[in-house]
Amino acid sequence: MSTILLFIVLLFFFSEYSTNRSPNQATILEGFIIMKDGEVYLVEDPDFIQDDANKLSIQELRRKYHMSKLWIKGVGTLRGIKNGQKVKVWYSEILESYPGKIKVTKIESM
């Protein structure tokens, strides 16, 4: 019984630690930003063609590339970022959904 209780407590603390990381401790992804229909996506496919960002619909982009939806708090996070631009994205968590939803802590152009 005490082993199970210890496991639950450790699980709780690990969960709290992973969700409360600072941007310097967060994990980093690189990819291309897609902004369409009021949503922001990250294309992680290295074969991404930048012209596709403006030409293709979201559905066509999803079929062609591996994409994740970005969950961004604060409009200032995207300041200076353009559609199709290569970026680094710091994030704290990836939610399981289709497409995956990434909790962004910082975005920086490359």
Stockholm file with secondary structure:
# STOCKHOLM 1.0

chainA/1-110         MSTILLFIVLLFFFSEYSTNRSPNQATILEGFIIMKDGEVYLVEDPDFIQDDANKLSIQELRRKYHMSKLWIKGVGTLRGIKNGQKVKVWYSEILESYPGKIKVTKIESM
#=GR chainA/1-110 SS CHHHHHHHHHHHHHHHHHHSCCTTTSEEEEEEEEEETTEEEEECCTTCCTTHHHHSCHHHHHHHSCEEEEEECSGGGGTTCCTTCEEEEEEEEEECSSSCEEEEEEEEEC
#=GC SS_cons         CHHHHHHHHHHHHHHHHHHSCCTTTSEEEEEEEEEETTEEEEECCTTCCTTHHHHSCHHHHHHHSCEEEEEECSGGGGTTCCTTCEEEEEEEEEECSSSCEEEEEEEEEC
//
